[in-house]
């Protein structure tokens, strides 16, 4: 059985529930998914400053559960702490941005990115550049900078997102479209019947890819043990050079 841990890097339980439902629906036979909320932080992550705060909380959540999962997913668009997690955890770790960008690039020559708020655009651009996919992006269709993700996705919010998706296809030439953000988890199958190109849910893409990567070669990376102060024992343990055997869990 392949175990996947999905971490919502913000503190909004309603978002975690959406992510959990999408992640569970994406799990194929032989895969179990556990979804958790960051232990502290912000209700939503919408800026680079938020990204840094959320990254620490996300890494702590992953470290605290180390040894209980075979692969992990960071369910925040922008992928806070992704590089650190890949370096320190010794199992495959994917971000939903990373997974969505790669999946969308395989479903169409150029993909669009749809989000509620343009405040996220700089982080999305950073992620695209990091993964070498900037040239594959047809463009961004986003709500106002001062908008935020609603607690619930009602008819008005769904209609707004559908309009942005349709603009991405008709005006930008997108051949696939990403619904960007953990709070939009589960919306792709709702909108898909009204859109003639593939819609990509980052949570679904990440869970499917994480399950595939978990069965590949180990990703252990050697690093020199160093003393880390002021952080939880779980995070400090990542810097201690400790490696866990399969099924073993850090002791509190």
N, C-alpha and C positions, 0 to 999 in steps of 0.2 A: 504494500500500500504506500503510495506517495503522499507525503504530508506537505501541504502548502500553507504558510502563514501569510495573511494579508493584513497590512497595517494601514489604517486610516490615520494620516499624520495630523489631522485636526481633531478637535475635541467634541464635535457635533455628533451625537449618537444617531440622529436621524440619517445623517450621511453614511455613517457606518452601517446602518441597517440596509440602505440601498446598495452599498458596495457588497455587503454580505450576500444579499439575494442574487446579485449579478454573478458574483464569484461562485456561489454554490451551483447556479445554473450552468456555469461554464465547465464545471468539473466533470471530466469523463469517468467512466467506471475505473475503479482502482485508484482514484484520487480523492483525498479528503481535504477540505478547506476549513481553516479557522480564521475568523476575521476579528480584529480587535481595534480599539480606539487608542490613540496616543495618550499616555498617562498624564500629560499636561500640555499647555500650549494655547493655541488660538482657535476660535470657533471655525474660521475659514482662513485659508492661505491665499492671499491675493497680491503679494508684493515680494520683492527680493528680501526685505527684512523679515517678513513672515516666513519665507522659505528657510532662512537660517535658523530661526527659532524652532520651526517645525522639524528641521533636520535633526536637531539634538534629541527632541522627544521621540522621533521615529527610530533613531539609532538605539536609544535606551529600550524601547519596546522590543526591538529585534534582539538586542543583547539579553534581555531578561528571559526570553523564551528560547534562547539558543540551545540546541540539542533536541528540540521537540518538533522540528520541521526539516524537510529535505530541500526546500526552496522557499523563497519569500518574495512577496510583492509589496512595493511601496505604492499605496493607492492615493497619491497626491500628484496632480498634473504639475510638472516641473521637477519631479523626482528628487525631493530633498534627501540628503544623506546617501544617495545611491552609490556614488563612488566609494565613500567610506565603507558602506556595507559590503560592497563587492570585495574590497581589500581585506576586511577584517573578519568576515563571518564564516568563510570556508564552505559556503553552499551557494548555488546560483541565486542571485537577487536581481529582480527586474523592477523597473519603474513603469507606471502605466503610460507615461509619455513615451518612453523608450519603446515599449511594446506596441503602442498605437502607431507611432511613426513608421516602424519597420513593417507592421502588418499592412498599413494603408499603402505603403510603397510597393507592396507585392500585389495589391488588389487593383492598382491603377498606376499609370505612368506619373500622374501628378495628383496630389491629395490636398484637400482643403481642411482647415481647422476652424471649428465653430465653438464659441464660448459665450457665456452671458456677459462677460466684462472684458474690455480692452486693457484693463489694468494688468492682466496676466500676460499680455503679448511679449514683453521683454524676456520673461522667463521661458516662454515657448520658443522664442528665437534662439536663446542660448542653448536650449536642448537640441533644437534642429542642427545648429552649428556643431555641437559636440558629437552628434551621431552622423555627421556628414551628409545630411539629408535636406539642407536648405534649398538646393536647386530643385528638389522634387516637390516642394510645397507650392501649391497654386495661389495661396494667400490665406488671409485670416478674415473671418466674418464674426464680429463680436458686438456685444451690447456696449453701452456707455462705460467710460472709465470708472464712474462712481457707482455703477450697478454691482450687485452682489448676488450670489447664488441663493435662491429662495429655499426656505425650509421644506416646502412641498412643491411639486411640479404639477400645477393645475393646467386648465385648458389655455389660459393666457400665456403661461410660460412655454408650454409645448408649442403653441402656435408661433410664438416669437422664434423659437429655435428652428422650427420647420422653415420659416421664412428665410432665416440665415443660411440654412442648408441649401435651400433652393437657389439663393443668390450665389453661393459658392459654386454650384454646378453650372448655372446658366451664365453667370458673368465672369467667373474666374476659370472655368474649364476644368474643374476638379472631377476626376474619375473615381475618386473615393473620398469620403468625408469623415473626419474624426470628430466625435462629440467629446470635447475636451473638459475633463474634470471629474474627480470622484463623485461629486454631487449629481452628475448626469448619468451615473451607472444605471443600466437597465432601460434607458430611454431609446436606444438604437432599435430594438425590435418593435417598439411602438410606432416610430416614425418610418421604419423601412418600407412598409407597404405604399407609402406616398412619395417615395424617392426612388429614382431609377438608377442610382449608383450605390455601391456598398457603403454602409455606415459602420464605423469602427468604434466599439466601446473599449477603452483602454483597459478596464478591469478584466473583461473577457479575454482580450488578447494576451494580457500578462499572465493570467492563470493558465491558459492553454500552453503558452510558451514555457512558463516555469515548469510545468509538468513534464514537458519534453526534455528540458535541459537537466532536470534532476536525475535522469538516467544516464547522462553522459559522464565524461571523465571528471574526477574530483577537481575542485577549483582552489584547493588549499594553497595559500601563499605564505612563505616564510617571512617573518619580520622580527626585528630585534625587540626584545622585551624592554619596556620602559615604564616608569612609575607615572601614573596619572592621578592627580589629586583633585578633589572637589566634585567628582562624579560618582554615580552609583557604583557599587561593587561589580555589577554586571558589565557596565561599560569599561570600568578599569580593568576587568578581566580580559577584555579584548586586546588591551595593550600589554598584558602580561605574557603574551605568547602562548597561552594555554590553548590546546586543541582538544576537542571532545571526540570521543569514540561515538560510533553510530548509536543513536538512542540514548546517549548520556546527556544529562542536563546540568547546567551550572547550579551550584549549591548557593542558596541565599546567604 
